[in-house]
Amino acid sequence: MSGFTDTLIHDAAERARRQQIKQDKVLRWLRINTWSTSAVLMEVVGLGTRQAIHTTLTSMARQGLVRQAEIRGDFGSSVYIWGITPHGAAIAAPDGESIQAKTFELSKVNPATLAHSIDVQRLQLRAEQADWCWTPAGDEFSRSAAKYADAIAVRPDGQKVAIEVERTVKTVKRYADILVAHLEARKQGKWDWIYYLSPNSTISNRVERAFSEINRAKWRGEGIKITDRHREPFKFFTYFDDWFVNQE
């Protein structure tokens, strides 16, 4: 009998406290990422079922903290996402910080990159569980060398990593331009390593191979020879490798 009563929380105050903890976790995540899916938020909160996270999110929607939207993903399939409202962003603002933050706008969610964005969030979750500090790429990166990074992460040892989530393989010429931009950013002290993370070994191996085939690139308008020394800061993994373990 005691086991049964232990699993049911009869105390209204305790139920409210637990619900508040779940809401705080969701709002902290969305204040950084603006929007997410219920599947990702289920992992963020640590809930075991979709029904449990749906109950939490619909409660938050009634409070005006988040809102749900439908977006067409790959092959025209519908994906439902949850975004933070201005009210939710203000409530989630830590003490001492401005309540202003980016809030959810459906028009700014690109259906063509939806799967990519969700993968970035899942990788962020994995990194943070391994004590990494993760900053998703935002508008502030769009006019700098950091435009080539999907996120900037700091390993537990303090080393900075530019994260590239690579679902498709680009041309060798395109990777040559990206390589030079990353090396320039590295020279400026923006990061120490560049990790390419791909959904499977076939893509990861092809991306690594493309980098190995870069022989020359343009830097400040002049052609330069690319050697293995230039490629040393670049590491290639699948999503499921132990890339979050310090790699030297």
Backbone torsions as a table, in degrees:
resi	resn	phi	psi	omega
1	MET	NA	-40.3	-178.9
2	SER	-63.8	-37.2	178.8
3	GLY	-61.6	-39.0	179.4
4	PHE	-65.4	-45.8	-178.4
5	THR	-69.3	-27.8	177.5
6	ASP	-65.4	-31.4	-176.7
7	THR	-82.9	-13.4	178.6
8	LEU	-107.5	125.9	-179.1
9	ILE	-94.8	104.3	-176.2
10	HIS	-85.6	-24.3	-175.6
11	ASP	-75.6	118.0	-176.7
12	ALA	-61.3	-37.8	-179.4
13	ALA	-65.3	-39.3	179.3
14	GLU	-68.6	-38.6	176.5
15	ARG	-61.9	-43.5	180.0
16	ALA	-64.5	-38.6	-179.6
17	ARG	-64.2	-44.2	-179.9
18	ARG	-66.4	-38.9	178.3
19	GLN	-65.0	-38.2	179.6
20	GLN	-65.4	-38.9	177.7
21	ILE	-60.8	-43.9	179.3
22	LYS	-64.3	-43.3	179.6
23	GLN	-63.7	-40.2	179.8
24	ASP	-62.4	-40.1	179.0
25	LYS	-64.5	-43.3	179.0
26	VAL	-62.7	-45.6	-177.2
27	LEU	-66.7	-38.2	177.7
28	ARG	-62.5	-41.7	179.9
29	TRP	-66.0	-45.5	-177.3
30	LEU	-72.6	-27.2	177.1
31	ARG	-65.5	-29.0	177.5
32	ILE	-85.4	-43.7	-171.9
33	ASN	-101.0	-9.0	178.1
34	THR	74.3	-46.9	179.3
35	TRP	-145.9	162.8	177.1
36	SER	-162.0	179.1	176.4
37	THR	-104.1	161.9	179.1
38	SER	-64.1	-32.2	-180.0
39	ALA	-65.2	-43.4	178.1
40	VAL	-67.8	-43.8	-178.7
41	LEU	-65.4	-28.4	175.4
42	MET	-61.6	-39.6	177.2
43	GLU	-72.0	-38.1	179.4
44	VAL	-58.8	-44.8	-176.4
45	VAL	-81.9	-26.5	-178.5
46	GLY	86.9	27.9	178.1
47	LEU	-91.1	151.4	-172.7
48	GLY	-93.1	-14.0	-176.5
49	THR	-133.7	154.2	176.8
50	ARG	-66.0	-33.0	179.8
51	GLN	-63.9	-38.6	-179.3
52	ALA	-65.5	-44.2	-180.0
53	ILE	-70.7	-34.2	178.4
54	HIS	-62.4	-40.8	178.7
55	THR	-61.7	-44.2	179.0
56	THR	-63.3	-46.3	-176.0
57	LEU	-68.7	-39.3	178.3
58	THR	-66.8	-35.3	174.5
59	SER	-62.8	-42.6	179.3
60	MET	-66.9	-35.0	178.0
61	ALA	-65.1	-39.7	177.9
62	ARG	-62.6	-29.4	178.8
63	GLN	-84.5	-3.2	179.3
64	GLY	79.4	17.5	-177.5
65	LEU	-86.3	-34.0	-179.3
66	VAL	-139.1	165.3	172.2
67	ARG	-141.9	151.5	-178.7
68	GLN	-99.0	147.7	176.5
69	ALA	-144.5	154.4	177.7
70	GLU	-104.4	134.5	177.9
71	ILE	-134.3	145.8	179.0
72	ARG	-84.3	119.4	-179.3
73	GLY	-95.2	-150.3	-180.0
74	ASP	-59.4	139.0	176.1
75	PHE	60.1	23.6	175.5
76	GLY	79.1	5.8	179.7
77	SER	-73.4	149.4	-179.6
78	SER	-85.3	136.6	174.1
79	VAL	-125.0	131.5	178.4
80	TYR	-99.4	127.8	-178.8
81	ILE	-122.6	159.6	180.0
82	TRP	-119.3	128.6	-178.5
83	GLY	-121.0	155.0	-178.0
84	ILE	-84.9	138.9	178.7
85	THR	-90.9	166.6	174.2
86	PRO	-56.0	-38.7	177.7
87	HIS	-63.7	-44.5	179.5
88	GLY	-63.8	-40.4	179.2
89	ALA	-63.9	-38.6	178.7
90	ALA	-67.3	-42.3	179.2
91	ILE	-64.4	-34.0	-176.7
92	ALA	-81.9	-9.5	-176.7
93	ALA	-63.3	124.9	177.5
94	PRO	-63.5	154.2	176.4
95	ASP	-58.0	135.8	178.6
96	GLY	90.3	-7.5	178.1
97	GLU	-109.9	155.3	177.8
98	SER	-63.2	144.9	178.0
99	ILE	-77.9	-10.3	179.1
100	GLN	-72.7	136.1	178.1
101	ALA	-161.4	161.3	174.4
102	LYS	-63.6	136.8	177.6
103	THR	-120.8	167.8	-172.0
104	PHE	-69.2	128.6	170.9
105	GLU	-133.4	116.3	-175.6
106	LEU	-57.9	-34.9	-177.5
107	SER	-64.3	-19.0	-178.9
108	LYS	-94.9	1.2	176.1
109	VAL	-93.7	117.6	-175.8
110	ASN	-87.9	114.7	-179.9
111	PRO	-58.2	-31.4	-177.3
112	ALA	-68.2	-24.4	-178.5
113	THR	-115.0	17.5	-176.6
114	LEU	-60.4	-49.8	-178.7
115	ALA	-62.0	-39.3	177.3
116	HIS	-60.4	-46.2	-178.6
117	SER	-63.3	-39.2	178.5
118	ILE	-66.7	-40.2	177.0
119	ASP	-60.8	-41.9	179.1
120	VAL	-58.7	-42.6	-179.6
121	GLN	-65.8	-39.9	179.2
122	ARG	-65.1	-37.7	178.1
123	LEU	-70.3	-35.7	174.6
124	GLN	-59.3	-44.9	179.8
125	LEU	-60.0	-43.3	179.9
126	ARG	-65.3	-41.0	180.0
127	ALA	-65.5	-43.9	-178.0
128	GLU	-67.2	-31.4	175.5
129	GLN	-66.7	-22.0	177.0
130	ALA	-98.3	18.3	175.4
131	ASP	71.0	25.9	170.4
132	TRP	-84.1	154.3	171.5
133	CYS	-103.7	122.3	-168.6
134	TRP	-120.6	129.9	175.6
135	THR	-121.7	109.9	178.7
136	PRO	-63.3	148.8	176.4
137	ALA	-66.1	136.1	179.2
138	GLY	-128.3	-169.6	-178.2
139	ASP	-59.6	-28.9	-177.5
140	GLU	-66.3	-15.4	179.7
141	PHE	-89.3	-12.5	-167.2
142	SER	-69.3	-20.7	-178.0
143	ARG	-114.3	26.8	-179.8
144	SER	-136.5	176.8	178.5
145	ALA	-62.2	-20.6	-178.8
146	ALA	-73.0	-1.4	179.2
147	LYS	-61.4	-17.5	-178.6
148	TYR	-86.2	-3.0	-178.6
149	ALA	-106.4	138.9	174.5
150	ASP	-81.0	-23.5	178.1
151	ALA	-162.7	159.8	172.5
152	ILE	-117.0	125.6	-176.5
153	ALA	-126.9	148.3	177.2
154	VAL	-114.2	121.0	179.2
155	ARG	-69.8	162.6	177.7
156	PRO	-58.0	-23.3	178.8
157	ASP	-87.2	3.9	176.2
158	GLY	92.6	-6.3	179.2
159	GLN	-74.2	136.9	179.9
160	LYS	-91.6	138.8	-176.7
161	VAL	-128.3	128.3	169.3
162	ALA	-84.3	125.2	-177.4
163	ILE	-100.0	124.9	174.2
164	GLU	-116.5	116.5	176.8
165	VAL	-95.5	111.8	-169.4
166	GLU	-115.2	102.6	-179.3
167	ARG	-92.6	-21.3	177.8
168	THR	-134.1	157.8	-176.1
169	VAL	-94.7	129.9	178.0
170	LYS	-90.9	177.9	177.8
171	THR	-76.3	158.4	177.4
172	VAL	-60.7	-39.2	178.7
173	LYS	-60.6	-42.9	179.2
174	ARG	-65.2	-42.1	178.9
175	TYR	-65.3	-30.4	177.3
176	ALA	-62.5	-43.1	178.0
177	ASP	-64.4	-41.8	-178.7
178	ILE	-67.3	-41.4	178.6
179	LEU	-55.9	-47.7	-178.7
180	VAL	-63.8	-41.3	179.7
181	ALA	-63.4	-41.7	178.4
182	HIS	-64.9	-41.6	-179.8
183	LEU	-65.6	-35.9	176.5
184	GLU	-65.3	-44.4	178.0
185	ALA	-63.2	-38.4	178.2
186	ARG	-64.6	-40.9	178.3
187	LYS	-62.2	-31.8	178.7
188	GLN	-81.3	-0.4	177.5
189	GLY	82.8	16.6	-178.6
190	LYS	-75.6	-30.7	174.8
191	TRP	-161.2	165.2	-176.7
192	ASP	-102.8	-31.2	-175.6
193	TRP	-134.2	160.6	173.4
194	ILE	-127.5	117.1	179.2
195	TYR	-104.3	124.8	171.7
196	TYR	-98.9	119.8	-178.6
197	LEU	-114.1	125.9	-176.3
198	SER	-126.6	155.4	-175.0
199	PRO	-69.5	-18.6	178.8
200	ASN	-152.8	169.2	-174.8
201	SER	-69.6	-30.7	179.1
202	THR	-61.0	-49.7	179.6
203	ILE	-66.2	-44.3	-179.3
204	SER	-58.9	-44.6	-179.8
205	ASN	-64.9	-37.7	-179.5
206	ARG	-70.6	-37.3	177.3
207	VAL	-64.3	-45.7	178.4
208	GLU	-61.1	-40.3	179.4
209	ARG	-64.6	-39.2	177.8
210	ALA	-60.2	-42.3	177.9
211	PHE	-64.5	-36.9	-179.4
212	SER	-67.7	-21.5	-179.3
213	GLU	-89.9	-1.5	177.1
214	ILE	-75.8	114.9	179.6
215	ASN	-103.9	-34.1	-179.7
216	ARG	-139.5	155.1	177.4
217	ALA	-151.0	164.8	177.5
218	LYS	-99.5	131.8	176.8
219	TRP	-132.7	117.5	-177.2
220	ARG	53.4	41.0	174.2
221	GLY	85.2	-2.4	-178.6
222	GLU	-120.3	145.9	178.6
223	GLY	-76.4	136.4	177.5
224	ILE	-129.4	151.9	177.5
225	LYS	-82.9	132.3	179.3
226	ILE	-99.2	128.2	-179.3
227	THR	-119.6	176.2	178.2
228	ASP	-61.0	-28.3	178.7
229	ARG	-62.6	-37.5	177.6
230	HIS	-68.2	-28.9	-176.6
231	ARG	-86.1	-9.8	-174.6
232	GLU	-56.2	-39.3	-177.6
233	PRO	-73.7	-7.2	-176.4
234	PHE	-94.4	127.1	179.6
235	LYS	-123.1	145.1	-173.5
236	PHE	-125.8	127.5	-176.3
237	PHE	-141.5	162.8	164.2
238	THR	-90.0	166.9	177.4
239	TYR	-56.4	-30.7	-168.1
240	PHE	-96.8	-2.1	173.8
241	ASP	-73.1	168.9	177.5
242	ASP	-87.3	53.9	-178.7
243	TRP	-67.3	-22.0	-178.9
244	PHE	-79.3	-5.4	170.4
245	VAL	-84.8	136.0	-176.0
246	ASN	-49.7	126.5	-179.0
247	GLN	-116.3	120.4	178.9
248	GLU	-100.9	NA	NA
